[in-house]
Amino acid sequence: MTNKKFSSLYEVYKLSIEIAGEYKIGFKRSLLLFFISFVTLGLAFAMFFPLLKAIFSSQPDINEIIYWFSFMALFSAISIITKWFGHDFDYSGYIVEITNDLRVKLGKKLRNMPLHTLSKYKTGELNSILSANVDESILHMGVISALFMQITVVPSVVVLFTFFIDYRLALIMLVILPFAIPLYIIKRKVSIEEKKDFNDANSNLESQLIEYIQGLPVLRSVNQVGKNAKQLDLAVKKVRTIQEDGAGKSTLPLLIMGSLVEIILLVLVFLGGIWVEQGSLALITLAALLVVVSRLTEPLTLFLGVIPVFDTMDSAFNRIKTVLDIKSLKTYEPKQEAKSFDIEFENVFYSYDKDETYSLKNINFKIKQNSLTAIVGHSGCGKTTITKMLMRYDDVSKGSVKIGDVNIKHMTQKELMKDISVVFQDVYLFDDTVLNNIKMAKPKATKDEIIKACKLANCHDFIQNLPNSYETNIGDLGGNLSGGEKQRISIARAILKDAPIVILDEPTASLDTKSELAVQKAIDSLVKNRTVIVIAHRLSTITHADNILVMNEGEIIQQGKHEQIIVSSDLYKNMWEAQTRTKVWNS
């Protein structure tokens, strides 16, 4: 397990105020009302001493009995009323609002954080933070806060009042503290470690489960389902091990605490009986104390059981804060918009891990507006990283990226992406209708505009043949469509967006010949009169490019037209000849 320091109760309180956000005044009011409620409840219990003494005195006085009973009733009434209004915080739906606000904040952060940072999170990990961790972070508010204050404030008031009755009895009750404090510390240490490890293991389990479900067809084909799905099996066992370990370590302090409370009660009976026999303590005083203590036995036993809820909140909210504290990419002043759409990379260096190992090294090139530039090279050479820098997935480590002489750092993310359309090799479609998947590029587009874009993308005909035409739900990840159909819908989306810059990331690399021809025809419609960057897999498709960038190990080693670089670049020449031989073999 990890060695993590647990937060003090004051730190838990400050964290709770931070979680409550704009509702913190209501939360503080709720805590104050609970405090008043349980102070008065403790005082109501304390009234047993004088009340029973008045009832069982040798000459009972009805006025005195009514007097002390009235105080007990008054304190009880105040306790009930303040507790009722204290619970107004959760009964009135404020906790629901806090939960919603947390998820909204996380949603905004996910929209604005650098996509490079976002890509480091597994899907299941983010799902765990947005769902389980948000719920866990507010779990202690309301009922749990009331329960915690009840099992700490009420006994404290009773012990304090007992000092005025008989200091010996009060000291016996305080004997539990030297034993309870170490148990509290042990319990907190075990709890915070278990919660932290459990959250990490559970988010990994969610990630593995999502991956398992999405990859089930592949797993079945290689007979890796059930116990043979090793990663998922390991994730399940990890969660079970942490839970078993945590349960084993946390049970002993709970048992000891429960036993201590019972032992204190027995000691009170034993010593109290001796003092009654000796005449130094009134029997009725001992009886009153035993009635009160017996009422407090169960809450005190629950004390260590309630504490882990705060550790659950602490661990959960720290995971949320990790996301909320991620810095968004800064838009520098003065904010600008691109007026023209030529592109320039000037002395660009970039490292994914912010160290001296650069994925891009000294990248320099210019792309004229309405021209076509291809980027070629072996896998991992930095082709896609260049396009990511243009879309500002992250900031370059050195140098600058400009669109129309405007450094993209001076453009808001919304303004930048308004100017760029992207067609990826791996198309992502949402579990929605065909119409809505295309329309998201231009929410206010008319049906006629969408149909026009689909005709240009060579996908209108097959959409018409779907069960509900444009209103057909395409399933999770577009699972009801073929690869070529999904790609053409993606191109229709890009055409509808009508951005002046188009990035094509090997859109035909994984398609069969028939689908490739249909997609290529759609691409021809998309790239007309636009500034185009294409990451090329098949060199035969980019021989007409205005400029070809040849990359190797993060550097541009040659650039120019096809006719120039096939002579000057050995790498490009070897790639061209290898693909040419492949064509001959396949013919």
C-alpha positions as CSV (number, residue, x, y, z in Angstrom):
1,M,0.0,0.0,0.0
2,T,1.0,3.6,-0.4
3,N,2.2,5.7,2.6
4,K,-0.2,8.6,2.6
5,K,-0.7,11.0,5.4
6,F,-4.3,11.3,6.5
7,S,-6.0,14.8,6.8
8,S,-6.8,16.2,10.2
9,L,-10.4,16.9,11.0
10,Y,-9.8,20.6,10.5
11,E,-8.3,19.9,7.1
12,V,-11.4,17.7,6.4
13,Y,-13.5,20.7,7.4
14,K,-11.6,23.1,5.1
15,L,-11.9,20.6,2.2
16,S,-15.6,20.3,2.8
17,I,-16.0,24.1,2.6
18,E,-14.1,24.0,-0.7
19,I,-16.3,21.3,-2.0
20,A,-19.5,23.2,-0.9
21,G,-18.5,26.1,-3.1
22,E,-21.2,28.7,-3.3
23,Y,-23.3,26.7,-0.8
24,K,-20.6,26.9,1.9
25,I,-22.6,29.3,4.0
26,G,-25.5,26.8,4.1
27,F,-23.1,24.0,5.0
28,K,-21.6,26.1,7.8
29,R,-25.1,26.9,9.0
30,S,-26.0,23.2,9.0
31,L,-22.9,22.3,11.1
32,L,-23.6,25.1,13.6
33,L,-27.2,23.9,14.0
34,F,-26.0,20.3,14.5
35,F,-23.5,21.5,17.1
36,I,-26.3,23.4,18.9
37,S,-28.6,20.4,18.6
38,F,-26.1,17.9,20.2
39,V,-24.9,20.3,22.9
40,T,-28.5,20.7,24.0
41,L,-29.1,16.9,23.6
42,G,-26.1,16.4,25.9
43,L,-27.5,18.8,28.4
44,A,-30.9,17.0,28.2
45,F,-29.1,13.8,29.1
46,A,-27.3,15.6,31.9
47,M,-30.7,16.6,33.4
48,F,-31.1,13.0,34.4
49,F,-28.9,13.7,37.4
50,P,-30.9,16.4,39.1
51,L,-34.2,15.0,37.8
52,L,-33.7,11.5,39.3
53,K,-32.3,13.0,42.4
54,A,-35.4,15.1,42.8
55,I,-37.7,12.1,42.1
56,F,-36.0,9.7,44.5
57,S,-35.2,12.1,47.3
58,S,-36.5,11.2,50.8
59,Q,-39.1,14.1,50.5
60,P,-39.9,14.5,46.7
61,D,-40.8,18.1,45.8
62,I,-43.2,18.2,42.8
63,N,-42.1,21.7,41.9
64,E,-38.4,20.7,41.8
65,I,-39.3,17.7,39.7
66,I,-41.3,19.8,37.2
67,Y,-38.4,22.4,37.2
68,W,-35.8,19.8,36.1
69,F,-38.1,18.0,33.8
70,S,-38.9,21.4,32.1
71,F,-35.2,21.9,31.5
72,M,-34.9,18.4,30.0
73,A,-37.9,19.0,27.8
74,L,-36.6,22.5,26.7
75,F,-33.2,21.1,25.8
76,S,-34.7,18.2,24.0
77,A,-37.1,20.5,22.0
78,I,-34.2,22.8,21.1
79,S,-32.2,19.7,20.0
80,I,-35.0,18.3,17.8
81,I,-35.7,21.7,16.2
82,T,-32.1,22.6,15.4
83,K,-31.4,19.1,14.1
84,W,-34.4,19.4,11.8
85,F,-33.2,22.7,10.4
86,G,-29.7,21.4,10.2
87,H,-30.8,18.6,7.9
88,D,-32.4,21.2,5.7
89,F,-29.0,21.4,3.9
90,D,-29.4,17.9,2.4
91,Y,-33.2,17.6,2.5
92,S,-33.6,20.8,0.4
93,G,-31.4,19.4,-2.4
94,Y,-28.2,21.5,-1.8
95,I,-26.1,18.3,-1.9
96,V,-27.6,17.5,-5.3
97,E,-26.6,21.0,-6.5
98,I,-23.1,20.6,-5.1
99,T,-22.7,17.3,-6.9
100,N,-24.0,18.8,-10.1
101,D,-21.7,21.8,-9.8
102,L,-18.7,19.5,-9.3
103,R,-19.5,17.6,-12.5
104,V,-20.1,20.8,-14.4
105,K,-16.7,22.1,-13.3
106,L,-15.1,18.8,-14.3
107,G,-16.9,19.0,-17.6
108,K,-15.6,22.5,-18.3
109,K,-12.1,21.4,-17.3
110,L,-12.2,18.5,-19.7
111,R,-13.2,20.8,-22.5
112,N,-10.4,23.2,-21.9
113,M,-7.5,21.1,-20.7
114,P,-4.7,20.3,-23.2
115,L,-5.7,17.3,-25.2
116,H,-2.2,15.9,-24.7
117,T,-2.9,15.9,-20.9
118,L,-6.3,14.4,-21.4
119,S,-4.9,11.6,-23.5
120,K,-2.9,10.4,-20.4
121,Y,-6.1,9.4,-18.6
122,K,-7.7,6.1,-19.3
123,T,-11.4,6.3,-20.1
124,G,-12.3,4.3,-17.0
125,E,-10.2,6.5,-14.8
126,L,-12.1,9.7,-15.9
127,N,-15.4,7.8,-15.6
128,S,-14.6,6.9,-12.0
129,I,-13.7,10.5,-11.2
130,L,-16.8,11.9,-12.8
131,S,-19.2,9.4,-11.2
132,A,-18.0,7.6,-8.1
133,N,-15.5,10.1,-6.8
134,V,-17.9,13.0,-7.2
135,D,-20.6,11.1,-5.1
136,E,-18.0,10.0,-2.6
137,S,-16.7,13.6,-2.1
138,I,-20.0,14.8,-0.7
139,L,-20.9,11.6,1.1
140,H,-20.0,13.0,4.5
141,M,-22.3,16.0,4.2
142,G,-25.7,15.9,5.9
143,V,-26.5,12.7,7.8
144,I,-22.9,11.6,8.3
145,S,-21.8,15.0,9.6
146,A,-24.7,14.9,12.0
147,L,-23.8,11.4,13.2
148,F,-20.2,12.3,13.7
149,M,-21.1,15.4,15.7
150,Q,-23.5,13.4,17.8
151,I,-21.0,10.8,18.8
152,T,-18.4,13.4,19.7
153,V,-20.3,16.4,21.1
154,V,-22.9,14.6,23.2
155,P,-20.4,12.5,25.2
156,S,-18.2,15.5,25.7
157,V,-21.1,17.6,27.2
158,V,-22.1,14.7,29.4
159,V,-18.5,14.2,30.7
160,L,-18.1,17.9,31.3
161,F,-21.4,18.1,33.2
162,T,-20.4,15.0,35.2
163,F,-17.4,16.9,36.6
164,F,-19.9,19.1,38.4
165,I,-21.7,16.0,39.8
166,D,-18.7,13.8,40.8
167,Y,-15.3,14.3,39.3
168,R,-14.3,10.7,40.0
169,L,-17.0,9.4,37.6
170,A,-15.9,11.9,35.0
171,L,-12.3,10.9,35.2
172,I,-13.2,7.2,34.8
173,M,-15.1,8.2,31.6
174,L,-12.0,10.1,30.4
175,V,-9.8,7.0,30.8
176,I,-11.0,5.9,27.4
177,L,-9.1,8.8,25.7
178,P,-5.5,7.5,26.0
179,F,-6.7,4.3,24.4
180,A,-9.0,5.9,21.8
181,I,-6.5,8.3,20.4
182,P,-4.0,5.6,19.2
183,L,-6.9,3.6,17.8
184,Y,-8.1,6.6,16.0
185,I,-4.7,7.3,14.4
186,I,-4.3,3.6,13.4
187,K,-7.7,3.5,11.9
188,R,-7.2,6.7,10.0
189,K,-3.8,5.5,8.6
190,V,-5.3,2.2,7.5
191,S,-8.4,3.9,6.1
192,I,-6.7,6.6,4.0
193,E,-4.2,4.1,2.5
194,E,-7.0,1.6,1.7
195,K,-9.2,4.4,0.1
196,K,-6.3,5.7,-2.0
197,D,-5.3,2.3,-3.2
198,F,-8.9,1.2,-3.8
199,N,-9.7,4.3,-5.9
200,D,-6.6,3.7,-8.1
201,A,-7.4,0.0,-8.4
202,N,-11.1,0.6,-9.1
203,S,-10.4,3.2,-11.8
204,N,-8.0,0.7,-13.4
205,L,-10.7,-2.0,-13.2
206,E,-13.2,0.4,-14.9
207,S,-10.7,1.0,-17.7
208,Q,-10.0,-2.7,-18.1
209,L,-13.7,-3.5,-18.2
210,I,-14.4,-0.8,-20.9
211,E,-11.5,-2.1,-22.9
212,Y,-12.7,-5.7,-22.4
213,I,-16.2,-5.0,-23.6
214,Q,-15.1,-3.0,-26.6
215,G,-12.5,-5.6,-27.6
216,L,-14.7,-8.7,-26.9
217,P,-15.0,-9.7,-30.5
218,V,-11.2,-9.7,-30.8
219,L,-10.8,-11.5,-27.5
220,R,-13.2,-14.2,-28.6
221,S,-11.3,-14.7,-31.8
222,V,-8.1,-15.4,-30.0
223,N,-9.8,-17.4,-27.1
224,Q,-8.9,-14.8,-24.5
225,V,-12.2,-14.4,-22.7
226,G,-13.1,-15.4,-19.1
227,K,-10.0,-16.3,-17.0
228,N,-7.8,-15.9,-20.1
229,A,-8.6,-12.2,-20.2
230,K,-5.5,-11.6,-18.0
231,Q,-5.5,-7.8,-17.6
232,L,-9.2,-7.8,-16.5
233,D,-8.6,-10.8,-14.2
234,L,-5.6,-9.1,-12.6
235,A,-7.6,-5.8,-12.1
236,V,-10.5,-7.7,-10.4
237,K,-8.1,-9.6,-8.1
238,K,-6.3,-6.4,-7.2
239,V,-9.5,-4.7,-6.1
240,R,-10.5,-7.8,-4.1
241,T,-7.0,-8.0,-2.4
242,I,-7.2,-4.3,-1.4
243,Q,-10.7,-4.8,0.1
244,E,-9.7,-7.9,2.0
245,D,-6.5,-6.3,3.3
246,G,-8.3,-3.1,4.3
247,A,-11.1,-5.0,6.0
248,G,-8.6,-7.2,8.0
249,K,-6.6,-4.2,9.2
250,S,-9.6,-2.0,10.1
251,T,-11.7,-4.6,12.0
252,L,-9.4,-4.9,15.0
253,P,-9.5,-1.2,16.1
254,L,-13.3,-1.3,15.8
255,L,-13.5,-4.4,18.1
256,I,-11.0,-2.9,20.6
257,M,-13.0,0.4,20.7
258,G,-16.3,-1.4,21.3
259,S,-14.6,-3.4,24.1
260,L,-13.2,-0.3,25.7
261,V,-16.6,1.3,25.9
262,E,-18.1,-1.8,27.5
263,I,-15.1,-2.0,29.9
264,I,-15.6,1.6,31.0
265,L,-19.2,0.9,31.7
266,L,-18.3,-2.1,33.9
267,V,-15.6,-0.1,35.7
268,L,-18.2,2.6,36.4
269,V,-20.6,0.0,37.9
270,F,-17.8,-1.6,40.0
271,L,-16.2,1.5,41.4
272,G,-19.5,3.3,41.7
273,G,-20.9,0.4,43.7
274,I,-18.0,0.6,46.1
275,W,-18.4,4.3,46.5
276,V,-22.1,3.9,47.1
277,E,-21.3,1.3,49.7
278,Q,-18.8,3.6,51.3
279,G,-21.4,6.4,51.3
280,S,-19.3,8.8,49.2
281,L,-21.7,8.5,46.2
282,A,-25.4,8.6,46.0
283,L,-27.0,5.5,44.5
284,I,-29.4,7.7,42.4
285,T,-26.4,9.6,40.9
286,L,-24.7,6.3,39.8
287,A,-28.0,5.1,38.4
288,A,-28.5,8.3,36.5
289,L,-25.0,8.1,35.1
290,L,-25.4,4.4,34.0
291,V,-28.7,5.3,32.2
292,V,-26.9,8.1,30.3
293,V,-23.8,6.1,29.5
294,S,-25.8,3.1,28.3
295,R,-27.5,5.5,25.9
296,L,-24.1,6.6,24.6
297,T,-22.5,3.1,24.3
298,E,-23.6,2.4,20.8
299,P,-22.8,5.9,19.3
300,L,-19.3,5.7,20.9
301,T,-18.7,2.2,19.4
302,L,-19.6,3.6,16.0
303,F,-17.0,6.4,16.2
304,L,-14.2,4.6,14.4
305,G,-16.7,3.3,11.9
306,V,-17.8,6.8,10.8
307,I,-14.2,8.2,10.5
308,P,-13.4,6.3,7.2
309,V,-16.2,8.2,5.5
310,F,-14.0,11.3,5.8
311,D,-11.1,9.4,4.3
312,T,-13.3,8.3,1.4
313,M,-14.2,12.0,0.8
314,D,-10.6,13.1,1.2
315,S,-9.2,10.5,-1.3
316,A,-12.1,11.1,-3.8
317,F,-11.9,14.9,-3.8
318,N,-8.1,14.9,-4.1
319,R,-8.5,12.9,-7.3
320,I,-11.1,15.5,-8.5
321,K,-8.7,18.3,-7.5
322,T,-5.9,16.7,-9.5
323,V,-8.1,17.2,-12.6
324,L,-9.4,20.6,-11.7
325,D,-5.8,21.9,-11.0
326,I,-4.6,21.0,-14.5
327,K,-3.8,24.3,-16.2
328,S,-5.6,25.1,-19.4
329,L,-3.6,26.4,-22.3
330,K,-3.3,30.2,-21.9
331,T,-4.5,32.5,-24.6
332,Y,-2.1,35.3,-24.8
333,E,-2.9,38.9,-25.3
334,P,-3.8,40.5,-27.6
335,K,-6.3,37.9,-28.7
336,Q,-6.3,37.7,-32.5
337,E,-8.1,36.0,-35.4
338,A,-6.5,34.7,-38.5
339,K,-7.4,36.7,-41.6
340,S,-5.5,34.5,-44.1
341,F,-4.7,30.8,-43.9
342,D,-1.2,30.2,-44.8
343,I,0.7,28.2,-42.1
344,E,4.2,28.6,-40.8
345,F,6.2,26.4,-38.3
346,E,9.3,28.3,-37.2
347,N,12.1,26.6,-35.2
348,V,9.6,24.3,-33.5
349,F,10.7,21.8,-30.9
350,Y,8.3,19.6,-28.9
351,S,8.7,17.1,-26.1
352,Y,5.7,15.1,-24.8
353,D,7.2,14.6,-21.4
354,K,8.6,18.1,-21.1
355,D,12.2,16.9,-21.0
356,E,15.1,17.1,-23.5
357,T,13.9,14.1,-25.5
358,Y,12.2,15.9,-28.4
359,S,9.6,14.3,-30.6
360,L,9.9,17.3,-33.0
361,K,13.3,18.9,-33.6
362,N,13.9,22.3,-35.4
363,I,10.8,22.1,-37.6
364,N,10.7,24.8,-40.2
365,F,8.2,25.0,-43.1
366,K,5.7,27.3,-44.7
367,I,2.4,26.3,-46.4
368,K,0.7,28.7,-48.7
369,Q,-3.0,29.3,-48.5
370,N,-5.1,26.9,-50.7
371,S,-2.1,24.7,-51.3
372,L,-1.7,21.0,-50.5
373,T,1.2,19.8,-48.3
374,A,1.9,16.1,-47.6
375,I,3.8,14.7,-44.7
376,V,5.5,11.3,-45.1
377,G,7.8,9.1,-43.1
378,H,7.9,5.9,-41.2
379,S,5.6,5.3,-38.1
380,G,6.6,7.3,-35.1
381,C,8.6,9.9,-37.0
382,G,6.4,12.9,-35.8
383,K,3.9,13.3,-38.7
384,T,0.8,13.3,-36.5
385,T,2.6,15.4,-33.8
386,I,3.0,18.2,-36.3
387,T,-0.8,18.3,-36.9
388,K,-1.4,18.2,-33.2
389,M,0.8,21.2,-32.7
390,L,-1.2,23.1,-35.4
391,M,-4.4,22.2,-33.5
392,R,-2.7,23.2,-30.2
393,Y,-3.2,19.8,-28.5
394,D,-0.3,21.2,-26.4
395,D,2.1,24.2,-26.6
396,V,5.4,23.7,-28.4
397,S,8.5,23.6,-26.3
398,K,10.3,26.1,-28.5
399,G,9.5,28.1,-31.6
400,S,6.2,29.2,-32.9
401,V,3.2,28.0,-35.0
402,K,1.4,30.6,-37.0
403,I,-1.8,30.8,-39.1
404,G,-1.9,33.9,-41.4
405,D,1.0,35.5,-39.4
406,V,-1.0,35.1,-36.1
407,N,0.7,33.0,-33.5
408,I,-1.9,30.4,-32.5
409,K,-1.1,31.1,-28.8
410,H,-3.0,34.4,-29.4
411,M,-6.1,32.5,-30.6
412,T,-8.8,31.1,-28.4
413,Q,-9.3,27.3,-28.8
414,K,-12.7,28.0,-30.2
415,E,-11.4,30.5,-32.7
416,L,-8.5,28.2,-33.7
417,M,-10.7,25.1,-34.2
418,K,-13.2,27.1,-36.2
419,D,-10.6,27.4,-38.9
420,I,-9.6,23.7,-39.0
421,S,-11.4,20.6,-40.1
422,V,-9.9,17.1,-39.4
423,V,-10.5,13.7,-40.9
424,F,-8.8,11.1,-38.8
425,Q,-7.8,7.6,-39.8
426,D,-9.8,6.2,-36.9
427,V,-13.3,7.8,-37.2
428,Y,-15.2,8.5,-34.0
429,L,-19.0,8.6,-34.3
430,F,-21.4,9.0,-31.5
431,D,-24.3,6.7,-30.5
432,D,-26.8,9.0,-32.2
433,T,-28.5,9.5,-35.5
434,V,-26.6,10.0,-38.8
435,L,-28.1,13.5,-39.0
436,N,-26.9,14.6,-35.5
437,N,-23.4,13.1,-36.1
438,I,-23.0,15.3,-39.1
439,K,-24.8,18.3,-37.8
440,M,-22.5,18.7,-34.8
441,A,-20.0,20.4,-37.2
442,K,-22.6,23.2,-37.7
443,P,-25.5,22.9,-35.2
444,K,-27.6,25.5,-37.1
445,A,-27.2,23.9,-40.5
446,T,-30.4,23.2,-42.4
447,K,-31.4,19.8,-43.7
448,D,-30.6,20.9,-47.3
449,E,-27.1,22.0,-46.3
450,I,-26.5,18.6,-44.6
451,I,-27.8,16.7,-47.7
452,K,-25.6,18.8,-49.9
453,A,-22.5,18.0,-47.8
454,C,-23.4,14.3,-47.9
455,K,-23.7,14.3,-51.6
456,L,-20.3,15.9,-51.9
457,A,-18.9,13.3,-49.5
458,N,-20.4,10.5,-51.6
459,C,-22.5,9.2,-48.7
460,H,-26.0,10.4,-49.4
461,D,-27.1,7.3,-51.4
462,F,-26.1,4.8,-48.7
463,I,-27.7,7.0,-46.0
464,Q,-30.9,7.0,-47.9
465,N,-30.9,3.1,-47.9
466,L,-30.6,3.0,-44.1
467,P,-33.8,1.9,-42.2
468,N,-34.6,5.5,-41.1
469,S,-32.4,7.4,-43.6
470,Y,-30.8,10.3,-41.8
471,E,-32.7,9.5,-38.6
472,T,-31.1,6.1,-38.3
473,N,-29.2,5.5,-35.1
474,I,-25.7,4.3,-36.0
475,G,-24.9,2.6,-32.7
476,D,-22.0,2.9,-30.3
477,L,-18.8,4.1,-32.1
478,G,-20.8,3.8,-35.4
479,G,-20.8,0.1,-35.1
480,N,-23.7,-0.3,-37.5
481,L,-21.7,1.1,-40.4
482,S,-18.7,-0.1,-42.4
483,G,-15.3,1.5,-42.2
484,G,-15.7,3.3,-45.5
485,E,-19.2,4.5,-44.6
486,K,-18.0,5.9,-41.3
487,Q,-15.1,7.7,-43.1
488,R,-17.5,9.3,-45.6
489,I,-19.8,10.6,-42.8
490,S,-16.7,12.0,-41.2
491,I,-15.8,13.8,-44.4
492,A,-19.4,15.1,-44.8
493,R,-19.0,16.5,-41.3
494,A,-15.8,18.3,-42.3
495,I,-17.4,19.6,-45.6
496,L,-20.4,21.0,-43.6
497,K,-18.0,22.8,-41.2
498,D,-16.5,24.5,-44.2
499,A,-13.2,25.4,-42.4
500,P,-10.4,27.0,-44.5
501,I,-7.8,24.5,-43.3
502,V,-8.2,20.7,-43.7
503,I,-6.0,18.0,-42.0
504,L,-6.2,14.5,-43.4
505,D,-4.6,11.9,-41.1
506,E,-4.2,8.9,-43.4
507,P,-8.0,8.6,-43.9
508,T,-7.8,5.7,-46.5
509,A,-5.0,3.7,-44.8
510,S,-7.2,0.9,-43.5
511,L,-9.8,0.8,-46.2
512,D,-10.3,-1.8,-49.0
513,T,-9.9,-0.7,-52.6
514,K,-13.6,0.0,-53.3
515,S,-14.1,2.0,-50.1
516,E,-10.8,3.9,-50.8
517,L,-12.1,5.0,-54.2
518,A,-15.4,6.2,-52.6
519,V,-13.5,8.0,-49.8
520,Q,-11.0,9.5,-52.2
521,K,-13.8,11.0,-54.3
522,A,-15.3,12.5,-51.1
523,I,-11.9,13.9,-50.2
524,D,-11.6,15.6,-53.6
525,S,-14.8,17.5,-52.8
526,L,-13.5,18.5,-49.3
527,V,-10.1,19.9,-50.2
528,K,-11.1,22.3,-53.0
529,N,-10.0,25.9,-52.4
530,R,-8.6,25.0,-48.9
531,T,-5.2,24.8,-47.2
532,V,-4.6,21.1,-46.9
533,I,-2.2,19.0,-44.9
534,V,-2.3,15.3,-45.5
535,I,-0.4,12.6,-43.6
536,A,0.2,10.2,-46.4
537,H,0.4,6.4,-46.2
538,R,0.2,5.7,-49.9
539,L,2.7,7.9,-51.7
540,S,0.9,7.5,-55.0
541,T,-1.9,9.6,-53.7
542,I,0.3,12.7,-53.0
543,T,2.5,13.0,-56.1
544,H,0.5,16.1,-57.1
545,A,1.2,17.8,-53.8
546,D,2.6,21.4,-53.8
547,N,5.1,20.4,-51.1
548,I,6.1,17.1,-49.5
549,L,7.7,17.0,-46.1
550,V,9.9,13.9,-45.5
551,M,10.4,13.2,-41.8
552,N,12.7,11.0,-39.9
553,E,13.0,10.7,-36.1
554,G,11.2,14.0,-35.5
555,E,13.1,16.1,-38.1
556,I,12.3,17.2,-41.6
557,I,15.1,15.8,-43.6
558,Q,13.8,16.9,-47.1
559,Q,11.0,18.9,-48.6
560,G,9.9,19.7,-52.1
561,K,7.8,18.4,-54.9
562,H,7.6,14.6,-55.8
563,E,9.9,15.0,-58.8
564,Q,12.6,16.8,-56.7
565,I,12.7,14.7,-53.5
566,I,12.5,11.3,-55.3
567,V,16.0,12.2,-56.5
568,S,17.3,14.0,-53.5
569,S,15.9,12.0,-50.6
570,D,17.1,8.3,-50.2
571,L,14.3,7.7,-47.6
572,Y,11.5,8.9,-49.8
573,K,13.0,7.0,-52.8
574,N,13.2,3.8,-50.8
575,M,9.6,4.2,-49.6
576,W,8.4,4.9,-53.1
577,E,10.2,1.9,-54.6
578,A,9.0,-0.4,-51.8
579,Q,5.3,0.6,-52.5
580,T,5.8,0.2,-56.2
581,R,7.1,-3.3,-55.8
582,T,4.1,-4.1,-53.6
583,K,1.8,-2.9,-56.3
584,V,3.6,-5.2,-58.8
585,W,3.3,-8.2,-56.5
586,N,-0.4,-7.5,-55.9
587,S,-1.2,-7.0,-59.6
